[in-house]
Amino acid sequence: MISSGKHQQVELAFDVDADTFFMLSANYGQSGAKIARHDNHFVLRLESETSSASG
């Protein structure tokens, strides 16, 4: 879902083991993604690539 570019955030509503967590960190961390814990789940969020526009 994140790789498709259609979603800025995905909540992983299942157990994530250490190997999967580090794989997600390695794959998406370089592109600016943040992984945070929310309740009992992890949330993978891409920072939007917006630039400041003056009008």
N, C-alpha and C positions, 0 to 999 in steps of 0.2 A: 504494500500500500504506500509506504514512504517512497520507495524507488519509482513508483509511477508518476510522482509529482502532483497527484491529485489531492493529496492530504498533507497538511503541515504537521499533524500530530497523530500518533497511534498509541492507544493504551493496550498494553500486553496483559490481558486478563487471565493469565495462567502463570504457573510457576516457571521462573527463569533460573536455570542453574548457572553456575559460575562460568562454565565454558561458553554458553550462549551469551551471557552478559558481556564477556570480553570480546566475543566475536562481533556483537552489535557495536560495541565501543570502537573497535578497530575499523569496522566497515563504514560507520556513519560519523564517527567523531571527526575525521579529517574533513568532512564536508560541512562541519559546523553544527551537527546535531547535538542535542543535549539529552541525557537520559536521567530521569528523576524518579524517585519512588513516590507514589501517590497511593495512600491507604496500603493495600496489600499487593499492588501492581506496579509495574514500571511503565513510564510514559516516555516515548521516544518523540522528540519534537525537533523539527527543522526550523531554524531561524529563517524568517522570510527575507528574501533578497530584494528589499525595497530601497530605493535611493531617495534622498531628499530632493524634492522638486520645489522650486520657488515659483510663485505665481504672481 
